[in-house]
């Protein structure tokens, strides 16, 4: 039996890192001090936060108990978010000091790392003013000033924002249920940000300020290369899509989440739903009209986009519009051309890489597409997902009045159809490019919109728990970064599937799914982050969402679920 003897209370705490190393220091030492010692000279991206005893936390946290630490570095999704958030605060604080009359709005993200920003309350910043802004930001970074965090009573927070004239924040805080609010301070600015911050400005070394259109770009590194700013030669077509969405919000009279909440409180949600859906309808009809003009040359419609962007519903709604214009859409499933499972490429871990382009039998697909366009009779394949084998499908022949629709994550990749004449193809990129932000600079990520859509759909159609969906998400994101995003600019048209009202409608569905996640699991950190965003939305009813809405693909009740755009499948060229 072990001998038990009296002991003096310990005055130090021990922190154990993932690699098994243990460090001790006096109780109350900030976590950042442990991290600096543990990571000194390791040559890896800087740690900007940590998971302490399975809770994401800031490095300025005093350590008052023993704990286990997992580092969150700049190349981690949470690390990248914290960096961007802290950099935004630096921008806001310095801009407020230099140009106190200016109200900076972070409008939307751009490709290759950055935010497009505009100012109100004064004319746009000049090139000289932007240079001055960047220089002062760098001076603050060099000074390594602390980013101070305080928890204040809600009444005090309201007084802070009232004094600052921040009406958007005041409107947003009407939904606040907790009696306190975390407020950060940097220079002369005190403000609320949705999420954690870097310990100090010295962490924010990598950024640039560039003029653009009526505003400017706040540039920062991409997650995969967290110390490099990638040059932007021209702003992408996605910029125009975001601007279009901004116009849509103005049409609805909704600029931010507080505006959506006000519409719900005023009983205007049905109006918001119907107008938003009408704007989607206009865009789909415009794409269909363009295809009708090019009916003699555009025989193949390729639809691609990241996970949960609504590609399937978009393709089917487009098929309906094409039918109305006298075209005959015929869907070809890329999935049916998968190689047999044992031939599927494997990733670096030796596991099947189902995201790879080379899961598709490319020569066979190209051969059959060319045969179909030539009017030949073709026996299509059918992939059996239970056996992992390709089987024989239906035999078809299409006419010159038909157009083929191929929908899938690889549809814009030039290597998908290298043997098909490029002029025959019309390429469409679909994604949920959200721009309904919480306020002037607390953004709602486009990726978060797609994730909550997927959680809801996976639970409804596949029986997956929210934890299972979240666990797979980073793998999905890696596949998107490799196989989808590099080819988005090959598109002839882009469709923004974001819906102004969707977070309100998804909230009562997804919140219970997220709360079922084990608080001690890794997935809980992501679930808790999503819940913190959902708290700002009033719940909305789904009753008046049209049956052909993109959102029905995720919440159910879609009239298009069983619709297959295989018009006149047995209508042969001879019969024409």
Order of alpha helices (4+ residues) and beta strands (2+ residues): beta-beta-alpha-beta-beta-beta-alpha-beta-beta-alpha-beta-alpha-alpha-beta-beta-beta-beta-alpha-alpha-alpha-beta-alpha-beta-alpha-beta-beta-beta-beta-alpha-alpha-beta-alpha-alpha-alpha
